[in-house]
């Protein structure tokens, strides 16, 4: 039993193989719908060891085999049990050959990538996984080539979250150096960051900063939660931006949100030049963005993010099990607009903000085609092969978020468009909702060979 999967990538052999040798490769190839997380990446494709942390405390250990390694051409990994408690995994055999071959394409040279897996795991599980991996690799390499980035040293706050994890892996597979700014004791590749009083040398040698840190906005909007949202963003952002400017950092990219536009803008189409709205989140975002521009003489970008699509966090993490159980449907009538963004498209926007001098100030990080909530429900249900017939009342969100949180999050009505990105010709990987959901949930129509 097992599977073979192959595809051709429009990039030279050495570029494709080298991508696999860099930190972050395994993270970028990990399908988001599968359980578990990357615990450790192999330091060498010749004889290194990678580990995945799975539910129930199980650890999947992949040992690379020196006998199967051919520099620039092939490597092999095999699941082993040594030294790790993984009793439930013991019956699972896994022998994976990765082969690479240079091929000629009409537009130049390319690489044929061939995966051969010997395992009792069925192809119904494996086929979507390898289709995802090959598509992700091709998209990432294409984006790296389009941007043509010189190697950068980038400091990132909030690097352990959904967006930060994906962004760090994308940057490191592109040959860039990422320094995580953390509030605990720093480890390798990290520096300790005190948001209340950052050290003077915190950003020494740093070319750019991506500031993602901030308390989650999800929760009941009581006084304590509102204070946490504001205090974790406004003051720390100002101090970090001022330090960045004083340290000679060239670019400061800060997270922001489409909450800027207010919770209900009706049928208005909202671009970056549209005025701010009313409500708690609109006020916080306005102050947050103002502080991100505190470092004078430094290019600063505020990434106004919509609903991020990934089953590892955000709205899909909540909705996926509900819809898979056949219990999904339009929320509170489903007439309100939802402005969404595929996680990988969001990563692309952050990276473009790092290198594209045309971007300065607010940038709407949303797909070009917002949808009404009833359409979102219908498309999600269709992708999961489930009905979307059960109208969802507002009672559930009200219980979880309170009245204010329900209005500002679950029922927010915002028809936001990426006008700034459109003006510079930015290309989205997945501008259509169905394509984004299929990629993120492993429900591709064409799963490969």
C-alpha positions as CSV (number, residue, x, y, z in Angstrom):
1,X,0.0,0.0,0.0
2,X,1.0,3.6,-0.2
3,X,0.9,6.4,-2.7
4,X,2.9,8.1,-5.4
5,X,2.4,11.8,-6.2
6,X,4.3,14.0,-8.6
7,X,4.1,17.5,-10.1
8,X,6.3,19.9,-12.1
9,X,7.3,23.2,-10.6
10,X,8.5,26.1,-12.7
11,X,11.8,26.7,-10.9
12,X,15.3,25.3,-11.3
13,X,16.2,22.1,-9.5
14,X,18.7,23.6,-7.1
15,X,16.2,26.3,-6.0
16,X,13.5,23.7,-5.3
17,X,15.8,21.3,-3.4
18,X,17.4,24.2,-1.4
19,X,14.0,25.3,-0.3
20,X,13.5,22.0,1.5
21,X,16.8,22.3,3.4
22,X,15.8,25.6,5.1
23,X,14.0,26.1,8.5
24,X,10.3,26.4,8.1
25,X,9.9,24.0,5.2
26,X,8.1,21.3,7.2
27,X,5.8,24.0,8.7
28,X,4.9,25.3,5.3
29,X,4.1,21.8,4.0
30,X,2.0,20.8,7.0
31,X,-1.6,20.6,5.9
32,X,-3.7,22.8,8.2
33,X,-6.7,20.5,8.5
34,X,-4.6,17.7,10.0
35,X,-4.2,17.5,13.8
36,X,-0.8,18.2,15.4
37,X,2.0,20.7,15.1
38,X,5.6,20.8,14.1
39,X,7.6,20.1,17.3
40,X,11.1,19.9,15.7
41,X,12.4,20.2,12.2
42,X,15.3,18.1,10.8
43,X,18.6,20.0,10.8
44,X,19.8,17.9,7.9
45,X,18.0,16.1,5.1
46,X,20.8,13.6,5.1
47,X,20.5,12.3,8.6
48,X,18.4,14.7,10.6
49,X,15.3,14.0,12.7
50,X,11.9,15.7,12.6
51,X,9.1,15.5,15.1
52,X,5.4,16.2,15.0
53,X,3.3,16.5,18.2
54,X,0.0,14.8,17.7
55,X,-3.2,14.7,19.8
56,X,-3.1,12.5,22.9
57,X,0.5,13.2,23.6
58,X,1.7,11.1,20.7
59,X,4.9,12.1,18.9
60,X,5.6,11.2,15.2
61,X,9.3,10.9,14.7
62,X,10.7,11.0,11.2
63,X,14.4,9.9,10.8
64,X,16.2,10.8,7.6
65,X,18.2,7.9,6.1
66,X,21.8,8.7,4.9
67,X,21.7,5.9,2.4
68,X,18.7,7.5,0.6
69,X,20.3,11.0,0.4
70,X,21.6,12.3,-2.9
71,X,22.6,16.0,-2.6
72,X,20.3,18.1,-4.8
73,X,18.4,15.0,-6.0
74,X,16.8,12.9,-3.3
75,X,16.2,12.3,0.4
76,X,14.3,9.7,2.5
77,X,12.6,9.8,5.9
78,X,11.1,6.9,7.9
79,X,8.9,6.8,10.9
80,X,10.7,5.4,14.0
81,X,9.7,4.7,17.6
82,X,13.1,5.1,19.3
83,X,13.1,7.2,22.5
84,X,9.6,8.5,22.1
85,X,6.3,7.3,23.7
86,X,4.1,6.6,20.7
87,X,2.4,3.3,21.3
88,X,-0.6,4.1,19.2
89,X,1.6,4.9,16.2
90,X,3.6,1.7,16.4
91,X,1.6,-0.2,13.8
92,X,2.0,2.7,11.3
93,X,4.8,2.0,8.8
94,X,6.0,5.1,6.9
95,X,8.8,5.2,4.3
96,X,8.9,8.3,2.2
97,X,11.2,8.9,-0.7
98,X,11.5,12.5,-2.1
99,X,12.9,12.6,-5.6
100,X,13.7,15.7,-7.7
101,X,14.6,15.8,-11.4
102,X,15.4,18.7,-13.7
103,X,13.1,19.1,-16.7
104,X,12.7,21.4,-19.6
105,X,9.6,23.6,-19.8
106,X,8.4,25.8,-22.7
107,X,9.3,28.9,-20.6
108,X,12.6,27.6,-19.2
109,X,13.8,25.0,-16.8
110,X,11.7,23.3,-14.1
111,X,11.7,20.6,-11.5
112,X,9.7,17.4,-11.4
113,X,9.0,16.5,-7.8
114,X,8.1,12.9,-7.0
115,X,6.9,11.5,-3.6
116,X,6.8,7.8,-3.1
117,X,5.3,6.6,0.2
118,X,5.1,3.1,1.5
119,X,2.5,3.0,4.3
120,X,-0.7,1.3,5.3
121,X,-2.4,4.7,5.4
122,X,-4.9,4.9,2.6
123,X,-4.7,7.2,-0.4
124,X,-8.0,8.9,0.6
125,X,-6.1,10.5,3.4
126,X,-2.8,10.9,1.6
127,X,-3.9,12.3,-1.7
128,X,-5.2,15.6,-0.5
129,X,-2.2,16.0,1.8
130,X,0.3,15.7,-1.1
131,X,-1.8,17.8,-3.4
132,X,-1.7,20.5,-0.8
133,X,2.1,20.2,-0.2
134,X,2.9,20.4,-3.9
135,X,0.6,23.4,-4.4
136,X,1.9,25.2,-1.4
137,X,5.5,24.7,-2.5
138,X,4.8,25.9,-6.0
139,X,3.0,29.0,-4.7
140,X,5.6,29.9,-2.2
141,X,8.5,29.6,-4.6
142,X,6.6,31.6,-7.2
143,X,6.0,34.4,-4.6
144,X,9.6,34.5,-3.5
145,X,10.7,34.8,-7.1
146,X,8.1,37.6,-7.8
147,X,9.2,39.7,-4.9
148,X,12.9,39.2,-5.6
149,X,13.8,40.0,-2.0
150,X,17.3,40.5,-0.8
151,X,18.0,38.6,2.5
152,X,16.5,40.5,5.4
153,X,16.7,40.3,9.2
154,X,13.2,40.6,10.4
155,X,12.1,40.9,14.1
156,X,8.6,39.5,14.7
157,X,6.3,39.9,17.8
158,X,3.4,37.5,18.2
159,X,5.5,35.0,16.2
160,X,3.9,31.9,17.9
161,X,0.3,32.8,16.8
162,X,-1.5,31.6,13.7
163,X,-0.2,34.4,11.4
164,X,3.2,34.7,13.0
165,X,3.9,31.0,12.6
166,X,3.0,30.9,9.0
167,X,4.9,34.2,8.3
168,X,8.1,33.1,10.0
169,X,8.2,29.8,8.0
170,X,7.6,31.6,4.7
171,X,10.4,34.1,5.4
172,X,13.0,31.5,6.6
173,X,12.3,29.2,3.6
174,X,13.1,32.2,1.4
175,X,16.5,32.6,3.0
176,X,15.7,35.4,5.5
177,X,16.6,35.6,9.1
178,X,13.8,35.9,11.6
179,X,14.2,37.0,15.2
180,X,11.3,36.3,17.5
181,X,10.6,38.9,20.1
182,X,9.3,37.1,23.2
183,X,8.2,38.1,26.7
184,X,9.6,35.0,28.3
185,X,13.2,33.9,28.6
186,X,14.7,34.0,25.2
187,X,15.9,30.9,23.4
188,X,17.8,30.4,20.1
189,X,16.7,32.9,17.5
190,X,14.9,34.9,20.0
191,X,15.3,38.1,22.0
192,X,13.4,39.0,25.2
193,X,11.0,41.9,24.7
194,X,9.4,43.9,27.5
195,X,6.5,45.7,25.9
196,X,6.5,48.3,28.8
197,X,10.2,49.1,28.5
198,X,11.9,47.5,25.5
199,X,15.7,47.3,25.8
200,X,17.7,49.9,23.8
201,X,19.6,47.1,21.9
202,X,16.5,45.0,21.2
203,X,16.5,45.8,17.5
204,X,20.2,46.0,16.8
205,X,21.0,44.6,13.4
206,X,17.3,44.4,12.4
207,X,16.1,45.6,8.9
208,X,12.4,45.4,9.5
209,X,9.8,44.7,12.2
210,X,6.5,42.9,11.9
211,X,4.4,43.6,15.0
212,X,1.6,41.1,15.5
213,X,1.3,40.9,19.3
214,X,-1.9,41.7,21.0
215,X,-4.5,40.1,23.2
216,X,-7.2,38.1,21.3
217,X,-10.3,40.1,20.5
218,X,-12.5,37.1,20.9
219,X,-14.3,36.9,24.3
220,X,-17.1,38.7,26.2
221,X,-16.6,42.4,25.8
222,X,-16.7,43.2,29.5
223,X,-14.5,46.0,31.0
224,X,-11.6,43.6,31.7
225,X,-11.5,42.2,28.2
226,X,-11.8,45.7,26.5
227,X,-8.9,46.9,28.7
228,X,-6.8,43.9,27.7
229,X,-7.5,44.5,24.0
230,X,-6.5,48.2,24.2
231,X,-3.6,48.0,26.7
232,X,-1.9,45.2,24.8
233,X,-1.9,47.2,21.6
234,X,-1.7,50.9,21.9
235,X,1.2,51.6,24.4
236,X,3.4,48.6,23.3
237,X,3.1,49.6,19.6
238,X,4.1,53.2,20.3
239,X,7.2,52.2,22.3
240,X,8.3,49.5,19.8
241,X,7.8,51.9,16.8
242,X,9.8,54.6,18.5
243,X,12.6,52.2,19.3
244,X,12.6,50.8,15.7
245,X,13.0,54.3,14.3
246,X,15.8,55.1,16.7
247,X,17.5,51.8,15.9
248,X,17.7,52.5,12.1
249,X,15.0,50.0,11.2
250,X,13.8,50.7,7.7
251,X,10.3,49.3,7.8
252,X,7.7,48.8,10.5
253,X,4.7,46.6,9.6
254,X,2.0,46.4,12.2
255,X,-1.2,44.3,12.4
256,X,-4.4,46.2,12.3
257,X,-8.0,45.2,11.6
258,X,-11.0,46.1,9.5
259,X,-12.7,47.0,12.8
260,X,-11.4,50.5,11.8
261,X,-14.6,50.8,9.6
262,X,-17.0,50.2,12.5
263,X,-19.4,47.2,13.0
264,X,-22.1,48.2,10.6
265,X,-21.5,50.2,7.4
266,X,-24.5,48.8,5.5
267,X,-24.0,48.6,1.7
268,X,-21.0,51.0,1.6
269,X,-17.9,49.7,-0.2
270,X,-15.0,50.4,2.1
271,X,-11.5,51.2,0.8
272,X,-8.4,52.5,2.7
273,X,-9.5,56.1,2.1
274,X,-13.0,55.5,3.7
275,X,-13.5,57.2,7.0
276,X,-13.4,55.3,10.3
277,X,-16.5,54.0,11.9
278,X,-18.1,54.0,15.4
279,X,-17.7,51.5,18.3
280,X,-15.0,50.2,20.6
281,X,-12.9,48.3,18.0
282,X,-13.0,51.3,15.6
283,X,-11.6,53.5,18.4
284,X,-8.9,51.0,19.4
285,X,-7.8,50.4,15.8
286,X,-7.6,54.2,15.2
287,X,-5.3,54.7,18.2
288,X,-3.3,51.5,17.4
289,X,-2.6,52.6,13.9
290,X,-1.6,56.1,15.0
291,X,0.9,54.7,17.4
292,X,2.4,52.4,14.7
293,X,3.4,55.6,12.9
294,X,5.2,57.0,15.9
295,X,8.6,56.3,14.5
296,X,9.3,59.3,12.2
297,X,11.5,58.7,9.1
298,X,10.6,55.1,8.9
299,X,8.2,53.5,6.4
300,X,5.2,52.1,8.3
301,X,2.4,49.9,7.1
302,X,-0.8,49.0,8.9
303,X,-2.3,45.7,7.7
304,X,-6.1,45.9,8.2
305,X,-7.0,42.2,8.4
306,X,-10.4,40.7,7.6
307,X,-11.6,37.2,8.7
308,X,-8.6,34.9,8.3
309,X,-9.4,31.5,6.9
310,X,-7.5,28.6,8.4
311,X,-8.8,25.6,10.3
312,X,-5.9,26.1,12.8
313,X,-7.5,29.3,14.1
314,X,-10.1,32.0,13.7
315,X,-13.5,31.6,12.2
316,X,-12.9,28.2,10.5
317,X,-11.6,26.6,13.7
318,X,-15.0,27.4,15.2
319,X,-17.2,26.7,12.2
320,X,-15.6,23.6,10.7
321,X,-16.8,21.0,13.4
322,X,-20.3,22.6,13.4
323,X,-20.7,22.3,9.7
324,X,-19.1,18.9,9.5
325,X,-21.8,17.8,12.0
326,X,-24.5,19.1,9.6
327,X,-25.5,21.9,12.0
328,X,-24.3,24.9,10.1
329,X,-26.3,27.6,8.4
330,X,-26.8,31.4,7.9
331,X,-26.2,33.4,11.1
332,X,-28.9,35.8,12.2
333,X,-30.4,35.9,8.7
334,X,-27.0,35.9,6.9
335,X,-27.5,39.3,5.1
336,X,-24.4,41.0,6.5
337,X,-21.2,41.3,4.6
338,X,-18.1,39.3,5.5
339,X,-14.6,40.4,4.3
340,X,-12.3,37.4,4.4
341,X,-8.7,36.5,3.5
342,X,-6.9,33.2,3.0
343,X,-4.1,32.7,5.5
344,X,-1.4,32.4,2.8
345,X,-2.7,35.5,1.0
346,X,-2.4,37.3,4.3
347,X,1.2,36.1,4.7
348,X,1.9,37.3,1.1
349,X,0.6,40.8,2.0
350,X,2.8,41.1,5.1
351,X,5.8,40.1,3.0
352,X,5.0,42.6,0.3
353,X,4.6,45.2,2.9
354,X,8.2,44.5,4.0
355,X,9.7,45.0,0.6
356,X,7.4,47.1,-1.6
357,X,8.1,50.8,-1.1
358,X,4.7,51.6,-2.8
359,X,3.0,50.4,0.4
360,X,2.8,52.9,3.2
361,X,-0.1,53.5,5.6
362,X,-3.2,51.4,5.9
363,X,-3.6,48.3,3.6
364,X,-6.8,46.3,3.5
365,X,-5.8,42.7,3.8
366,X,-9.0,41.2,2.4
367,X,-9.8,39.1,-0.7
368,X,-11.2,41.1,-3.6
369,X,-14.6,39.4,-3.4
370,X,-16.4,39.9,0.0
371,X,-19.5,37.7,0.5
372,X,-22.7,37.9,2.4
373,X,-22.7,35.6,5.4
374,X,-25.4,33.4,3.9
375,X,-23.1,32.8,0.9
376,X,-20.2,32.1,3.2
377,X,-22.4,29.5,5.0
378,X,-23.5,27.9,1.7
379,X,-20.0,27.6,0.2
380,X,-18.5,26.2,3.4
381,X,-21.3,23.6,3.6
382,X,-20.8,22.7,0.0
383,X,-17.1,22.2,0.3
384,X,-17.6,19.9,3.3
385,X,-20.5,18.1,1.5
386,X,-23.0,19.1,4.2
387,X,-26.3,20.9,4.2
388,X,-26.6,24.6,5.3
389,X,-30.3,24.5,6.1
390,X,-30.4,25.3,9.8
391,X,-30.6,29.1,10.4
392,X,-28.3,30.0,13.3
393,X,-29.9,32.5,15.7
394,X,-27.9,35.3,17.3
395,X,-28.4,33.7,20.8
396,X,-25.2,31.6,20.5
397,X,-22.8,34.5,19.7
398,X,-24.6,36.6,22.3
399,X,-23.9,34.0,25.0
400,X,-20.2,33.7,24.0
401,X,-19.4,37.3,23.3
402,X,-22.0,39.4,25.0
403,X,-24.2,41.9,23.2
404,X,-21.3,44.2,22.2
405,X,-19.0,41.4,21.1
406,X,-21.7,39.9,19.1
407,X,-22.4,43.1,17.2
408,X,-18.7,44.0,16.7
409,X,-17.5,40.5,15.7
410,X,-20.1,37.9,14.8
411,X,-22.5,40.2,13.1
412,X,-20.1,42.9,11.8
413,X,-21.3,44.1,8.5
414,X,-18.3,45.4,6.4
415,X,-17.9,45.3,2.7
416,X,-14.2,46.0,2.5
417,X,-12.1,45.9,-0.7
418,X,-8.2,45.8,-1.2
419,X,-8.0,49.0,-3.2
420,X,-4.3,49.8,-2.4
421,X,-3.2,46.2,-3.4
422,X,-5.3,46.3,-6.6
423,X,-3.6,49.6,-7.6
424,X,-0.1,48.0,-7.5
425,X,-1.3,44.9,-9.3
426,X,-1.0,42.5,-6.4
427,X,-1.9,38.9,-7.3
428,X,-3.9,36.9,-4.8
429,X,-3.3,33.1,-4.6
430,X,-7.0,32.4,-3.9
431,X,-9.3,35.4,-4.5
432,X,-12.4,33.2,-4.5
433,X,-13.9,31.9,-1.3
434,X,-14.5,28.3,-2.6
435,X,-10.9,28.0,-3.7
436,X,-9.6,29.2,-0.4
437,X,-11.8,26.9,1.6
438,X,-10.9,23.9,-0.5
439,X,-7.2,24.5,-0.1
440,X,-7.4,25.1,3.6
441,X,-9.7,22.1,4.3
442,X,-8.1,19.6,1.9
443,X,-11.1,19.4,-0.3
444,X,-9.5,20.1,-3.7
445,X,-11.4,19.0,-6.7
446,X,-8.3,17.7,-8.4
447,X,-6.2,15.9,-5.8
448,X,-3.3,15.0,-8.1
449,X,-1.9,11.6,-9.1
